[in-house]
Structures are given as C-alpha cells and as structure tokens.
Amino acid sequence: MSSQQDDKKLWDGRFAERTNVLVEAFSESVSFDQRLYAHDILGSMAHAKMLAEVGVITDTDRDNILKGLEQIQLDIERDDLFWSTGLEDVHMNIEARLTERIGEAGKKLHTGRSRNDQIATDMRLYLRDKVDRIVTLLKTVRSRLIDRAETEADTIMPGFTHMQVAQPVTFGHHLMAWQEMFRRDSERMQDCRKRVNVMPLGCAALAGTSYPINRHMTMKLLGFEAVTENSLDAVSDRDFAIEFTSVCALIMTHLSRLSEEIIIWASPQFDFIELPDSFCTGSSIMPQKKNPDVPELIRGRAGRVTGDLVALLTLMKSQPLAYNRDNQSDKEPLFNAADTVEICLLLLADMTPLIKTKADHMRKAALCGFSTATDLTDYLVRKGIPFRDAHKIVGKSVAYGIKNNKDLSEFSLDELQQFSQQITDDVYQILTLEGSVAARNHIGGTAPEQVRAAIRRARAELDS
C-alpha cells in the first residue's frame, strides 16, 4: 500500500503556508471522484502516447508511464491504494503514486494538460460508458414489456382519464404505452451521446497549450468522435452532464408514472395484479400487509434525480468563463442520477415478467362506469344523428343506468329505444367490451390486432 503523504501538494511551489486542515477537508473530492480512476488512467495513457509521438517525452518515459499506470490500476482494483484527501482528487492521487513508483518520468505526464481539461475528459469517458449501459438496460426493459404485451394483447381492462373509467382497452395496449415512453428515452439517451463523445483534452487550463500536441491522435486513441473547438468552452462546459441528467430525470419520471400505476393496481381496491413476494416487504406490526416497496422506492427516487438536474442547472447558471471550482460539485448529482436510473431499470426488468395479471378483476372493472358509452355515441352517429345530439342521448341513457343500477349492455332494447328509435338490436355487438376494443382497429388503437402489429414493429426496431 502506498504511503500517506497528505501534506505533499503537487502545486505547492508558490505557497509558503500549509493548507488549513478544515479547508483541506472541505475542498477534497477524492472521496467521490475516485470512481473515475479507470477513465482517468485511460486518458493519461492516451496523453502519454501522444506526448511521445510528438517528441515531448521519450519513448522510454512513455513506456515507464504506461507500465506504472497499469500497476496503479491493478492496485486500485485490489483495493490496495490509499486515497489521500491531502492530494485532493483522483488525478493528483494517481499522479503522485505514479511518481512514487517510476520517479522523474511520472512528473512529465502532466505536460501539456491541466486538471481542467483532464476532469472534463474523464467525465465524458465515464458518461459515455453510462449512456451505453442505460441504453442497454432500456432495451431489456422494453423487450420485457413487449413480451408481456403479447401475452396480454386480448386482456381487457378499463382505460382511465382523470382516474375515472373512460373506455375499455387491453392490458397489452397499456403495456405498449410504457414501452413507447422508454423508446423515446432510449432515443434521447443515444442522441445525448453525440454531444458527450467530444474530447476536451488538450485545451489545458483554458487557453490551450504551447506544446506541439496532436489532439486528433488522442481523440482516436480514446474513441471520441470529435475534438472541442474552443478551449474556454471546453474546460468549463457541463452542458453534456446537464443533458445526460435531464434524460435521466425524464426516464425516472416515466418510471415513477409506471410505478404509480403498479402501486394502484396492486391495491385491494383495484386488485388488477399481484406483485412477486421477492419484490415486496411486510409490516412490522400488521401481519397481513404486502407492501409494494420497490415501485414506491422508484417513485420516490424520481424526485432525487429531478433534484440532481436542478442542482446542476443552478450550479452553472452564474459561472463566468472559464473553469471555476464550483464545478467540483457537478459529480455527486451526476453520479447519483446515473446510479439511480441504472438500479431502477434493473429492478423493473427483473420484476416485469413476475407480475401476475388478474384478468377477471380487470374485466369486471371495465364493466363499471359505462365504459362503452362512447361506442353507443359513435353507433348513433353512424345512424345519421349529429354527434352533439348523439352525445346528449347517450348522456341521458347513462343517467338512467345510474338510477337503475344497470350498465348499457344490460338495457333491454325497449329501454334503449326510449332514448332513440334509431337503436336496433345490432347495438349489442358494440356494447360488449370485446366489440368496443375491436372497433379501435387502426394504427395506435387498442384492438388486439393493432396491439400485435405494434409489437411486431417494436421488436423489429429493437433488433435493428
């Protein structure tokens, strides 16, 4: 294990006094930015190779630096490196350990760069990996939802507006609505990646460097698609982090909406679904309870990720060019947003296939609330009655049904004809739940035929 040289700063040549102990504790970031170690080492390796290629350091120095960095990465992965708060951050800790290990060559690594462009590069490398991971998880979640939708393409349930029964839909159609949300999230995340994958390394502190660096070589070594065009913007920009977090916040908003419905549906009052025991907990006092803790926690953590987005926007809103130490506070909300989205998507992917559907209860609920009233209105319109007149006729028939505790499908033909003589016995074909959902047979509609067509399109898009 490396020695604890907390008081040895790599920038202390200009200073006559030691850093105040409280300031040291207040200003350190290594306690949270150490998670960037692999990306920091990757960036340093590429930088060293480029410096040797342009003749700023020798090939021998380059080889020693690369070997030393590889050994440090192994030490970190074995939990055999002491992270010193006195050395402030992940960059200075790694550089100090490198110099301890290989001597003078380690002091040459930072030539032609600054911690300002170094951290901006590390964060982009980290986020690029996180974007790819989240897109993969979104694909898994979408695939699981599509599979369930296929199973439930004919399962009838009530559709709601204002949390009131509106029209019958199929559960498969409802599941595909969630899939659509996550499809858009995936598109947004992949679009965000384009702006993440731009390299700031080489911009140094704020003005670039006087060394004859080759930024395009470093760009290719690190797999970036472009280099930043302006050094002032490159070292101070956190748009890419804000954009990523905004997509995370929207993903969590969708996860929260989905979780809310799962919570409602699992309640005894609805009893549409049953959650697996492995994703629920009990009560310490009430032995009968089965609490939907996972969706509740997902719903709650959506607020935290929204808070992360607000924190980053607020952090950047008053900063002058170029880099400011405020930006040290960008990492914790960014890390939390990425971690939260990842675990929530993992949980949803695992839970979705295990949810039990109570189709009989869903169907019974769809029979309540006069859910086929719109179908009767459309029927009258097809008989030549203007829509507004048909709307009024059906409204009166619903009032009659409420008074007599009868659904429209339970009315006798005589009862229906007291509201309109245009109604004949063919009306019963459209007053059934199956007739109602089957009638919505167009792209985007809830008809089982259309749900299956949507499933085929979604699967083709996932496989492309």
C-alpha positions as CSV (number, residue, x, y, z in Angstrom):
1,M,0.0,0.0,0.0
2,S,1.3,3.5,-0.8
3,S,2.4,5.8,1.9
4,Q,0.1,8.5,3.2
5,Q,1.7,11.8,2.1
6,D,-1.2,14.0,2.8
7,D,0.8,17.2,3.2
8,K,2.7,17.0,-0.1
9,K,0.9,19.1,-2.7
10,L,1.9,18.8,-6.4
11,W,1.2,22.5,-6.8
12,D,2.8,23.9,-3.6
13,G,5.8,25.7,-5.1
14,R,4.1,29.1,-4.9
15,F,2.8,28.7,-1.3
16,A,4.6,29.4,2.0
17,E,1.9,28.0,4.3
18,R,0.3,24.6,4.6
19,T,-3.3,24.3,3.6
20,N,-5.7,24.8,6.6
21,V,-6.9,21.4,7.8
22,L,-10.6,22.5,7.5
23,V,-10.0,23.8,4.0
24,E,-8.4,20.6,3.0
25,A,-11.3,18.6,4.3
26,F,-13.8,21.0,2.7
27,S,-12.1,21.1,-0.7
28,E,-11.2,17.5,-1.3
29,S,-13.2,15.5,-4.0
30,V,-11.3,12.2,-4.0
31,S,-13.9,10.7,-1.6
32,F,-16.3,10.7,-4.5
33,D,-14.4,11.2,-7.8
34,Q,-12.1,8.2,-7.2
35,R,-14.7,6.2,-9.1
36,L,-13.3,7.9,-12.2
37,Y,-9.9,6.2,-11.7
38,A,-10.2,3.8,-14.8
39,H,-11.2,6.7,-17.1
40,D,-8.5,8.9,-15.6
41,I,-5.9,6.3,-16.3
42,L,-7.2,5.6,-19.8
43,G,-7.0,9.4,-20.6
44,S,-3.4,9.6,-19.1
45,M,-2.3,6.6,-21.2
46,A,-3.5,8.2,-24.4
47,H,-2.0,11.5,-23.4
48,A,1.4,9.9,-22.7
49,K,1.4,8.0,-26.1
50,M,0.6,11.3,-27.8
51,L,3.4,13.2,-26.0
52,A,5.9,10.6,-27.1
53,E,4.6,10.6,-30.7
54,V,5.2,14.4,-31.0
55,G,8.5,14.2,-29.2
56,V,7.7,16.0,-25.9
57,I,8.7,12.9,-23.9
58,T,10.9,10.0,-24.8
59,D,9.6,6.5,-25.7
60,T,11.3,5.2,-22.5
61,D,9.4,7.7,-20.4
62,R,6.2,6.8,-22.2
63,D,6.8,3.1,-21.6
64,N,7.5,3.7,-17.9
65,I,4.4,5.8,-17.5
66,L,2.2,3.2,-19.2
67,K,3.6,0.4,-17.1
68,G,3.2,2.5,-13.9
69,L,-0.3,3.4,-14.7
70,E,-1.2,-0.2,-15.4
71,Q,0.2,-1.2,-12.0
72,I,-1.7,1.6,-10.2
73,Q,-5.0,0.4,-11.8
74,L,-4.3,-3.1,-10.5
75,D,-3.6,-1.7,-7.1
76,I,-6.9,0.2,-7.1
77,E,-8.8,-2.8,-8.3
78,R,-7.3,-4.8,-5.4
79,D,-8.2,-2.0,-3.0
80,D,-4.5,-1.6,-2.3
81,L,-4.1,2.1,-2.9
82,F,-4.6,4.7,-0.2
83,W,-6.7,7.6,-1.4
84,S,-5.3,10.8,0.2
85,T,-7.6,13.7,0.8
86,G,-4.5,15.8,1.1
87,L,-3.9,15.2,-2.6
88,E,-7.4,16.5,-3.2
89,D,-8.7,14.4,-6.1
90,V,-8.4,11.3,-8.2
91,H,-6.0,13.0,-10.7
92,M,-3.4,14.1,-8.1
93,N,-3.6,10.8,-6.2
94,I,-2.8,8.8,-9.3
95,E,-0.1,11.2,-10.5
96,A,1.6,11.2,-7.0
97,R,1.5,7.4,-6.8
98,L,2.9,7.2,-10.3
99,T,5.8,9.5,-9.4
100,E,6.5,7.4,-6.3
101,R,6.6,4.3,-8.4
102,I,8.6,5.4,-11.5
103,G,10.4,8.5,-10.4
104,E,11.1,11.5,-12.7
105,A,9.1,10.2,-15.7
106,G,5.9,10.4,-13.6
107,K,6.5,14.2,-13.2
108,K,6.3,14.6,-17.0
109,L,2.9,13.1,-17.5
110,H,1.0,16.3,-16.8
111,T,2.9,18.2,-19.6
112,G,0.5,19.9,-22.0
113,R,-2.6,19.4,-19.9
114,S,-4.4,20.7,-16.8
115,R,-6.8,19.2,-14.3
116,N,-9.4,21.4,-16.0
117,D,-9.3,19.5,-19.4
118,Q,-8.4,16.3,-17.6
119,I,-11.6,16.1,-15.5
120,A,-13.8,17.2,-18.4
121,T,-12.3,14.3,-20.4
122,D,-12.7,11.8,-17.5
123,M,-16.4,12.8,-17.1
124,R,-17.1,12.4,-20.8
125,L,-15.5,9.0,-20.8
126,Y,-17.4,8.0,-17.7
127,L,-20.7,9.2,-19.2
128,R,-20.2,7.5,-22.5
129,D,-20.0,4.2,-20.7
130,K,-23.1,5.1,-18.6
131,V,-25.1,6.1,-21.7
132,D,-24.3,2.8,-23.3
133,R,-25.2,0.9,-20.1
134,I,-28.5,2.7,-19.7
135,V,-29.4,2.2,-23.4
136,T,-28.8,-1.5,-23.0
137,L,-31.0,-1.6,-19.8
138,L,-33.7,0.4,-21.6
139,K,-33.7,-2.2,-24.4
140,T,-34.0,-5.0,-21.8
141,V,-37.0,-3.3,-20.1
142,R,-38.7,-2.6,-23.5
143,S,-38.2,-6.2,-24.5
144,R,-39.8,-7.5,-21.3
145,L,-42.7,-5.1,-21.7
146,I,-43.2,-6.2,-25.3
147,D,-43.2,-9.9,-24.2
148,R,-45.8,-9.2,-21.6
149,A,-47.9,-7.1,-24.0
150,E,-48.0,-10.0,-26.4
151,T,-49.3,-12.3,-23.7
152,E,-51.9,-9.7,-22.6
153,A,-53.0,-8.5,-26.1
154,D,-56.6,-9.7,-25.5
155,T,-56.8,-9.0,-21.8
156,I,-59.5,-6.3,-21.3
157,M,-59.1,-3.7,-18.6
158,P,-60.6,-0.2,-18.1
159,G,-58.8,2.7,-19.6
160,F,-58.8,5.8,-17.4
161,T,-58.9,9.6,-17.8
162,H,-58.9,11.7,-14.6
163,M,-58.7,8.3,-12.8
164,Q,-62.3,7.7,-13.9
165,V,-63.3,4.7,-16.1
166,A,-63.3,6.0,-19.7
167,Q,-63.2,3.3,-22.3
168,P,-62.1,-0.3,-22.4
169,V,-58.6,-1.0,-23.5
170,T,-56.4,-4.1,-23.5
171,F,-53.7,-4.6,-20.9
172,G,-51.3,-5.3,-23.8
173,H,-52.1,-1.8,-25.2
174,H,-51.4,-0.3,-21.9
175,L,-48.0,-2.1,-21.6
176,M,-47.1,-0.9,-25.0
177,A,-47.7,2.7,-23.9
178,W,-45.0,2.3,-21.3
179,Q,-42.8,0.8,-24.0
180,E,-43.3,3.9,-26.1
181,M,-42.1,6.1,-23.2
182,F,-38.9,4.1,-22.9
183,R,-38.4,4.0,-26.6
184,R,-38.2,7.8,-26.6
185,D,-35.9,7.8,-23.6
186,S,-33.6,5.5,-25.5
187,E,-33.6,7.8,-28.5
188,R,-32.9,10.8,-26.3
189,M,-30.0,9.0,-24.5
190,Q,-28.4,8.0,-27.8
191,D,-28.7,11.5,-29.1
192,C,-27.1,12.8,-25.9
193,R,-24.2,10.5,-26.5
194,K,-23.2,12.5,-29.6
195,R,-22.5,15.6,-27.5
196,V,-20.9,13.6,-24.7
197,N,-18.4,12.0,-27.2
198,V,-16.4,15.1,-27.9
199,M,-12.9,15.4,-26.5
200,P,-11.7,18.4,-24.5
201,L,-8.2,17.0,-23.7
202,G,-5.5,19.3,-24.9
203,C,-7.3,22.5,-24.0
204,A,-5.3,22.6,-20.8
205,A,-6.3,25.2,-18.2
206,L,-8.3,27.5,-20.5
207,A,-6.2,28.7,-23.5
208,G,-4.7,25.6,-25.0
209,T,-1.0,24.7,-24.7
210,S,2.2,25.8,-26.3
211,Y,3.4,22.2,-26.7
212,P,3.1,20.7,-30.2
213,I,0.3,18.3,-29.2
214,N,-1.8,16.2,-31.6
215,R,-5.3,16.3,-30.3
216,H,-6.7,14.2,-33.1
217,M,-4.3,11.3,-32.2
218,T,-5.5,11.4,-28.6
219,M,-9.1,11.6,-29.8
220,K,-8.7,8.4,-31.9
221,L,-6.9,6.6,-29.1
222,L,-9.8,7.4,-26.7
223,G,-12.6,6.7,-29.2
224,F,-14.0,10.2,-29.3
225,E,-15.8,11.3,-32.5
226,A,-14.5,14.9,-32.5
227,V,-12.4,17.4,-30.5
228,T,-13.8,20.5,-28.9
229,E,-13.4,23.7,-31.0
230,N,-12.9,26.3,-28.2
231,S,-10.6,25.9,-25.2
232,L,-12.5,28.3,-23.0
233,D,-15.8,26.5,-23.6
234,A,-14.2,23.0,-23.4
235,V,-12.9,23.3,-19.9
236,S,-15.9,25.0,-18.4
237,D,-18.8,23.3,-20.3
238,R,-21.1,21.0,-18.4
239,D,-23.9,21.0,-20.9
240,F,-23.2,17.4,-21.6
241,A,-23.7,16.5,-17.9
242,I,-26.8,18.5,-17.6
243,E,-28.3,17.0,-20.8
244,F,-27.5,13.5,-19.6
245,T,-29.1,14.2,-16.2
246,S,-32.1,15.7,-17.9
247,V,-32.6,12.5,-19.8
248,C,-32.2,10.6,-16.6
249,A,-34.8,12.8,-14.9
250,L,-37.3,12.1,-17.7
251,I,-36.6,8.3,-17.5
252,M,-37.3,8.5,-13.8
253,T,-40.5,10.4,-14.4
254,H,-41.6,7.6,-16.7
255,L,-40.6,5.0,-14.1
256,S,-42.4,6.9,-11.5
257,R,-45.6,7.0,-13.6
258,L,-45.4,3.3,-14.2
259,S,-44.7,2.6,-10.5
260,E,-47.7,4.7,-9.5
261,E,-50.0,2.5,-11.7
262,I,-48.4,-0.7,-10.4
263,I,-49.0,0.5,-6.8
264,I,-52.6,1.4,-7.5
265,W,-53.3,-1.9,-9.4
266,A,-51.8,-4.0,-6.7
267,S,-54.0,-2.4,-4.0
268,P,-57.1,-4.5,-2.8
269,Q,-59.4,-1.8,-4.1
270,F,-58.2,-2.4,-7.7
271,D,-56.7,-5.9,-7.4
272,F,-55.6,-6.0,-11.1
273,I,-52.2,-7.5,-10.5
274,E,-50.2,-9.3,-7.8
275,L,-46.5,-8.4,-7.3
276,P,-44.0,-11.2,-6.6
277,D,-43.2,-11.7,-2.9
278,S,-39.5,-11.2,-3.8
279,F,-40.2,-7.5,-4.7
280,C,-42.3,-6.7,-1.7
281,T,-41.9,-6.3,2.1
282,G,-44.2,-6.8,5.1
283,S,-45.2,-4.6,8.0
284,S,-43.6,-4.7,11.4
285,I,-47.0,-4.5,13.1
286,M,-49.6,-5.6,10.6
287,P,-49.1,-9.2,9.6
288,Q,-51.5,-9.2,6.6
289,K,-49.6,-6.5,4.7
290,K,-47.7,-7.0,1.4
291,N,-46.2,-3.6,0.6
292,P,-45.1,-2.7,-3.0
293,D,-41.9,-1.2,-1.7
294,V,-39.9,-1.5,-5.0
295,P,-42.3,0.6,-7.1
296,E,-42.7,3.0,-4.1
297,L,-39.0,3.5,-3.8
298,I,-38.6,4.0,-7.6
299,R,-41.4,6.6,-7.4
300,G,-39.6,8.3,-4.5
301,R,-36.2,8.3,-6.1
302,A,-37.5,10.1,-9.2
303,G,-37.6,13.2,-7.0
304,R,-34.0,12.8,-6.2
305,V,-32.9,12.7,-9.8
306,T,-35.1,15.7,-10.6
307,G,-33.2,17.4,-7.8
308,D,-29.9,16.4,-9.4
309,L,-30.9,18.1,-12.6
310,V,-31.9,21.3,-10.7
311,A,-28.6,21.2,-8.8
312,L,-26.6,21.1,-12.0
313,L,-28.6,23.8,-13.7
314,T,-28.2,26.0,-10.6
315,L,-24.5,25.2,-10.3
316,M,-23.8,26.5,-13.9
317,K,-26.2,29.4,-14.1
318,S,-23.9,32.2,-12.9
319,Q,-20.4,30.9,-13.8
320,P,-18.1,33.2,-15.8
321,L,-15.7,31.6,-18.3
322,A,-13.6,29.6,-17.8
323,Y,-13.3,26.9,-15.2
324,N,-14.4,27.6,-11.6
325,R,-14.0,25.4,-8.5
326,D,-17.8,25.3,-8.2
327,N,-17.6,22.6,-10.8
328,Q,-16.3,20.2,-8.3
329,S,-19.9,19.9,-7.2
330,D,-21.1,18.6,-10.5
331,K,-20.0,15.0,-9.8
332,E,-22.2,13.9,-6.9
333,P,-25.5,14.8,-8.6
334,L,-24.3,13.3,-11.9
335,F,-23.2,10.1,-10.2
336,N,-26.4,9.8,-8.2
337,A,-28.6,10.3,-11.4
338,A,-26.7,7.6,-13.3
339,D,-26.7,5.1,-10.4
340,T,-30.3,5.7,-9.6
341,V,-31.5,5.2,-13.2
342,E,-29.4,2.1,-13.6
343,I,-30.7,0.3,-10.4
344,C,-34.3,1.2,-11.1
345,L,-34.2,-0.1,-14.7
346,L,-32.6,-3.3,-13.4
347,L,-35.3,-3.8,-10.9
348,L,-38.1,-3.1,-13.4
349,A,-36.6,-5.5,-15.9
350,D,-36.4,-8.3,-13.3
351,M,-39.9,-7.6,-11.8
352,T,-41.9,-7.3,-15.1
353,P,-42.0,-11.0,-16.0
354,L,-43.0,-11.9,-12.5
355,I,-46.1,-9.7,-12.2
356,K,-49.3,-11.8,-12.1
357,T,-52.3,-10.4,-14.0
358,K,-55.8,-10.8,-12.6
359,A,-57.7,-10.7,-15.9
360,D,-61.1,-11.4,-14.4
361,H,-60.8,-8.5,-12.0
362,M,-59.7,-6.2,-14.8
363,R,-62.6,-7.3,-16.9
364,K,-65.1,-6.7,-14.1
365,A,-63.7,-3.2,-13.5
366,A,-64.1,-2.5,-17.2
367,L,-67.8,-3.3,-17.0
368,C,-68.2,-0.5,-14.4
369,G,-68.5,3.2,-15.2
370,F,-70.4,2.9,-18.6
371,S,-67.1,2.4,-20.5
372,T,-68.9,1.7,-23.8
373,A,-70.8,4.9,-23.8
374,T,-68.6,6.4,-26.5
375,D,-69.3,3.3,-28.6
376,L,-73.0,4.0,-28.3
377,T,-72.5,7.6,-29.3
378,D,-70.5,6.5,-32.4
379,Y,-73.2,4.0,-33.2
380,L,-75.9,6.7,-33.3
381,V,-73.6,9.0,-35.4
382,R,-73.3,6.2,-37.9
383,K,-77.2,6.0,-37.9
384,G,-77.2,9.7,-39.1
385,I,-77.6,11.5,-35.8
386,P,-75.3,14.6,-35.4
387,F,-72.5,13.9,-32.9
388,R,-73.7,16.5,-30.3
389,D,-77.2,15.1,-30.4
390,A,-75.9,11.6,-30.0
391,H,-73.7,12.7,-27.1
392,K,-76.8,14.1,-25.3
393,I,-78.9,11.0,-26.0
394,V,-76.2,8.7,-24.5
395,G,-75.7,11.1,-21.6
396,K,-79.4,10.6,-20.7
397,S,-79.2,6.9,-21.1
398,V,-76.2,6.8,-18.7
399,A,-78.2,8.8,-16.2
400,Y,-81.0,6.3,-16.5
401,G,-78.4,3.5,-16.0
402,I,-77.1,5.1,-12.8
403,K,-80.6,5.5,-11.4
404,N,-81.4,1.9,-12.2
405,N,-78.0,0.4,-11.4
406,K,-77.7,-1.0,-15.0
407,D,-74.8,-1.0,-17.4
408,L,-75.7,0.0,-21.0
409,S,-75.1,-3.6,-22.1
410,E,-77.8,-4.7,-19.7
411,F,-80.5,-2.4,-21.1
412,S,-83.3,-4.1,-22.9
413,L,-83.9,-2.9,-26.5
414,D,-87.1,-1.2,-25.3
415,E,-85.1,0.7,-22.7
416,L,-82.6,1.8,-25.2
417,Q,-85.2,2.8,-27.8
418,Q,-86.9,5.2,-25.3
419,F,-83.8,7.4,-25.9
420,S,-83.6,6.9,-29.7
421,Q,-85.8,5.0,-32.1
422,Q,-82.7,4.6,-34.3
423,I,-81.3,2.0,-32.0
424,T,-81.9,-1.6,-33.2
425,D,-80.8,-5.0,-31.9
426,D,-77.4,-4.8,-33.7
427,V,-76.4,-2.3,-30.9
428,Y,-75.4,-5.2,-28.6
429,Q,-72.5,-6.0,-30.9
430,I,-70.8,-2.7,-30.0
431,L,-71.9,-2.6,-26.3
432,T,-69.7,-5.5,-25.4
433,L,-66.2,-5.0,-24.1
434,E,-64.7,-7.1,-26.9
435,G,-66.7,-5.2,-29.5
436,S,-65.5,-1.9,-28.1
437,V,-61.8,-2.7,-28.2
438,A,-62.0,-4.5,-31.6
439,A,-63.6,-1.4,-33.1
440,R,-60.4,0.7,-32.5
441,N,-58.7,-1.2,-35.3
442,H,-56.3,1.4,-36.6
443,I,-52.6,2.1,-36.1
444,G,-52.2,3.2,-32.5
445,G,-55.6,1.8,-31.4
446,T,-56.3,-0.7,-28.7
447,A,-57.7,-3.5,-30.9
448,P,-55.8,-6.8,-30.3
449,E,-54.9,-6.9,-34.0
450,Q,-53.3,-3.5,-33.7
451,V,-51.5,-4.3,-30.4
452,R,-49.9,-7.3,-32.1
453,A,-48.9,-5.2,-35.1
454,A,-47.3,-2.6,-32.7
455,I,-45.5,-5.5,-31.0
456,R,-44.1,-6.6,-34.3
457,R,-42.9,-3.1,-35.2
458,A,-41.3,-2.6,-31.8
459,R,-39.5,-5.9,-31.9
460,A,-38.2,-5.1,-35.4
461,E,-36.9,-1.8,-34.2
462,L,-35.2,-3.3,-31.1
463,D,-33.5,-5.9,-33.3
464,S,-32.3,-3.4,-35.9
